Amino acid sequence: MSDPEHWIAVAELPLAVDIETLSQHLAERGVAHRFDDRADSRVLLVERRDDIPTVLMVLREYGRFMGAPTPSLTTQARQVPVVTAMLLLGLIGALLVSFLPDVVHWFTFQDFGVTDADNLRLEPADTAFSRSEYWRLLTPAFLHFGLFHIVFNSLWIWEFGRRVERLAGHGNFLLIFLAIAVGSNVGQYLWHPNDLFGGLSGVVYGLLGYIWVRNKFAPHPLLALAPGIFPLMIIWLLVCLAGVVDLFLQGGVANGAHVTGLVIGALFGGLAGFSARVRPATE
């Protein structure tokens, strides 16, 4: 008999799951597995780490056997309060830019004014921080310039963020978000210190990096993205870095935020993945 401490938890399933059917599909693929019941869920464990990709494939392929209906959008939003707050703050930032532009300077990384020639005059960032305006490290992430900007970022934040928050927990996810948001804002400022910038795209790339690296260390069904998403996002990043998008998009792209966010998210993903990988042998 295998040592129970060596079994690896792969997925937490609703009690309504048809485990006989699911177990049959796993057995057909030679996956040694078992189910542990909890108060309101059932945990699927495997004996061999090499079987995890196979289990994830089976869970995706036979997702209809999971039993429970898809929760409503409202229910899903309540399950991920940090993501929901991020989206609401992003929407507020977009509304401020569109309808109250005179107050936007309070939330940019650098304070700014408008000269008589209608040119922007940027204040050095050190000046604002000397006035203890430290919120500027975070708030540019919520400013969005146009409908496409807020819709594009919100869709990816919802797609990536809800997965990470459910897996990492609300408190850990909040820490991850703050680190990526502040880090990507600082990275963009250092990349182009004389430009205004804003948006959650640095966080989008940070969450992408987290999911990719975390899944490399310890795959989890919550982080199982469609196969083409990661290459697509990296290709888009490279196209933006090459300056192609700047030819068509007024104001340019926050490449510094994207690269910095990706690196910070990958570091957090590596830490979380390594922790999850060694945990089954020590618990």
C-alpha positions in Angstrom: 0.0 0.0 0.0 1.3 3.5 -0.8 2.2 5.9 1.9 -0.8 8.3 2.2 1.6 11.2 2.8 2.8 10.8 -0.8 -0.6 11.3 -2.4 -0.8 14.6 -4.3 -4.0 16.7 -4.2 -4.8 17.8 -7.8 -8.4 19.1 -7.7 -11.2 20.0 -5.3 -14.5 18.9 -6.8 -18.2 19.5 -5.9 -19.9 16.7 -4.1 -22.3 16.4 -7.1 -19.5 15.1 -9.4 -20.1 11.7 -10.9 -16.9 10.2 -9.5 -17.7 6.7 -10.8 -17.5 8.0 -14.4 -14.6 10.2 -13.7 -12.7 7.4 -11.9 -13.4 5.1 -14.9 -11.8 7.5 -17.3 -8.8 7.9 -15.0 -8.4 4.2 -14.6 -8.5 3.7 -18.4 -5.5 5.9 -18.6 -3.6 4.1 -15.9 -3.8 6.9 -13.3 -3.6 5.7 -9.7 -6.0 7.9 -7.8 -8.4 8.3 -4.9 -11.0 10.7 -3.6 -11.1 12.1 -0.1 -14.5 13.6 1.1 -14.6 16.8 3.0 -17.6 18.7 4.5 -18.7 20.4 1.2 -16.3 19.1 -1.5 -14.4 16.0 -2.7 -10.6 16.1 -3.3 -9.0 14.1 -6.1 -5.5 12.9 -5.3 -3.0 11.0 -7.5 -0.1 8.8 -6.5 2.4 9.9 -9.2 3.2 13.5 -10.0 3.8 12.5 -13.7 0.0 11.7 -13.9 -1.0 15.3 -13.2 -1.1 16.4 -16.8 -3.3 13.4 -17.7 -5.7 14.2 -14.9 -6.0 17.8 -16.0 -6.7 16.7 -19.5 -9.4 14.3 -18.3 -11.0 17.0 -16.1 -11.1 19.4 -19.1 -12.4 16.8 -21.5 -15.0 15.4 -19.2 -16.0 18.6 -17.5 -19.6 17.9 -18.1 -19.4 15.2 -15.4 -18.7 17.8 -12.8 -22.4 17.9 -12.1 -23.0 21.3 -10.6 -24.4 24.1 -12.9 -22.2 27.0 -13.8 -22.7 29.7 -11.0 -24.2 33.0 -12.0 -21.9 36.0 -12.7 -23.0 37.6 -9.4 -22.1 34.4 -7.5 -18.7 34.2 -9.2 -18.0 37.9 -8.4 -18.7 37.3 -4.7 -16.3 34.4 -4.7 -13.4 36.6 -5.9 -13.9 39.9 -4.0 -10.4 41.2 -4.7 -10.8 40.7 -8.5 -14.2 42.4 -8.3 -12.8 45.4 -6.5 -10.0 45.7 -9.1 -12.5 45.7 -11.9 -14.7 48.3 -10.1 -11.7 50.6 -9.4 -10.6 50.2 -13.0 -14.1 51.3 -14.2 -14.0 54.3 -11.8 -10.6 55.2 -13.2 -11.9 55.1 -16.7 -14.9 57.3 -15.8 -12.6 59.8 -14.1 -10.4 60.1 -17.2 -13.5 60.5 -19.5 -15.7 62.8 -17.4 -13.5 64.4 -14.7 -10.1 64.9 -16.4 -9.3 67.8 -14.0 -8.9 65.4 -11.1 -6.8 62.7 -12.9 -3.5 64.4 -12.0 -4.1 63.3 -8.4 -3.8 59.7 -9.3 -1.0 59.6 -11.9 2.5 58.4 -11.0 3.7 62.0 -11.6 1.7 65.1 -11.0 1.2 67.2 -14.0 -0.2 70.5 -15.3 -0.9 72.1 -18.7 1.2 74.9 -20.0 -0.2 77.9 -21.9 0.7 76.1 -25.1 -1.5 73.1 -24.1 1.5 70.9 -23.4 1.8 68.7 -20.4 4.3 69.7 -17.8 5.3 66.7 -15.7 6.4 67.1 -12.1 9.4 64.9 -11.0 8.0 61.9 -9.1 10.3 62.6 -6.2 8.4 65.9 -5.6 5.1 64.1 -5.1 6.6 61.5 -2.9 8.2 64.2 -0.8 4.7 65.3 -0.1 3.9 61.8 1.1 1.6 61.1 -1.9 2.5 57.4 -1.9 -0.8 56.3 -3.3 0.6 57.3 -6.7 2.6 54.1 -6.6 -0.6 52.1 -7.0 -3.4 54.3 -8.5 -2.1 54.6 -12.1 -3.1 50.9 -12.5 -6.8 52.0 -12.3 -6.6 54.8 -14.9 -7.9 53.7 -18.3 -7.9 55.8 -21.5 -10.8 54.8 -23.6 -13.3 52.0 -24.0 -11.0 49.5 -25.6 -8.4 50.0 -22.9 -10.8 49.2 -20.0 -12.6 46.4 -21.8 -9.5 44.6 -22.9 -7.8 44.8 -19.4 -11.0 43.9 -17.6 -11.6 40.7 -19.6 -8.1 39.4 -19.0 -8.2 40.4 -15.3 -11.4 38.4 -14.9 -10.0 35.5 -16.9 -6.7 35.3 -15.0 -7.5 36.9 -11.7 -10.4 34.8 -10.6 -8.4 31.6 -11.1 -5.4 32.9 -9.0 -7.6 34.3 -6.3 -9.6 31.1 -5.9 -6.4 29.1 -5.7 -4.2 31.4 -3.7 -6.8 32.8 -1.3 -8.1 36.4 -1.0 -5.2 37.6 1.3 -2.4 36.1 -0.8 -4.0 37.3 -4.0 -4.3 40.9 -2.7 -0.6 40.8 -1.8 0.3 39.4 -5.3 -1.8 42.1 -6.9 -0.3 45.0 -4.9 3.2 43.8 -5.6 2.6 43.4 -9.4 0.7 46.7 -9.7 3.2 48.8 -7.8 6.2 47.0 -9.4 4.8 47.5 -12.9 4.1 51.1 -12.3 7.6 51.7 -11.1 8.9 49.7 -14.0 7.0 51.8 -16.5 8.2 55.0 -14.9 11.8 53.9 -15.1 11.2 52.7 -18.7 9.8 56.1 -19.9 10.1 58.7 -17.1 8.6 61.5 -19.2 5.3 59.8 -20.1 1.9 59.6 -18.5 0.6 56.0 -18.2 -2.1 54.0 -16.7 -4.0 50.7 -16.8 -4.1 47.2 -15.4 -2.2 45.6 -18.3 0.9 45.3 -16.2 -1.2 43.3 -13.7 -2.6 41.2 -16.6 0.9 40.2 -17.7 1.8 39.6 -14.0 -1.0 37.2 -13.6 -0.2 35.5 -16.8 3.4 35.0 -15.6 2.1 33.7 -12.3 -0.2 31.1 -13.9 2.4 29.9 -16.4 5.3 29.4 -13.9 3.0 28.1 -11.1 1.6 25.5 -13.5 5.1 24.5 -14.5 6.0 23.6 -10.9 2.7 22.2 -9.7 -0.2 22.0 -12.3 -3.6 22.7 -11.0 -7.0 22.6 -12.9 -7.9 26.1 -11.9 -4.9 27.4 -13.8 -5.5 25.3 -16.9 -5.7 27.9 -19.6 -6.6 27.2 -23.2 -3.3 26.1 -24.9 -3.0 29.2 -27.2 -3.4 31.9 -24.7 0.1 32.1 -23.4 1.8 32.2 -26.8 -0.8 34.7 -28.0 -0.1 37.1 -25.1 3.7 36.7 -25.5 3.5 37.4 -29.2 1.4 40.5 -28.5 4.1 41.6 -26.0 6.9 41.2 -28.5 4.9 43.0 -31.2 4.4 45.9 -28.7 8.1 45.9 -27.8 9.0 46.1 -31.5 7.0 49.4 -31.7 4.5 48.2 -34.3 1.5 49.0 -32.1 2.8 52.5 -31.4 2.4 53.3 -35.1 -1.4 52.9 -34.8 -2.2 53.6 -31.1 -2.1 57.2 -29.9 -0.1 57.4 -26.6 1.8 54.2 -27.1 1.9 51.0 -25.1 3.2 50.6 -21.5 5.9 48.1 -22.4 7.8 48.7 -19.2 4.7 47.8 -17.1 4.1 44.7 -19.2 7.7 43.3 -18.9 8.0 44.2 -15.2 4.6 42.8 -14.3 5.4 39.6 -16.2 8.7 39.1 -14.3 7.2 39.9 -10.8 4.2 37.6 -11.5 6.5 34.8 -12.6 8.6 35.1 -9.4 5.4 34.8 -7.3 4.3 31.9 -9.4 7.6 30.1 -8.9 7.4 30.6 -5.2 3.9 29.4 -5.0 4.6 26.4 -7.3 7.7 25.4 -5.4 5.8 25.6 -2.1 2.9 23.5 -3.6 5.3 20.9 -5.0 7.1 20.2 -1.7 4.1 20.4 0.5 2.7 16.9 -0.2 5.9 15.3 1.0 6.1 17.3 4.2 2.5 17.5 5.4 
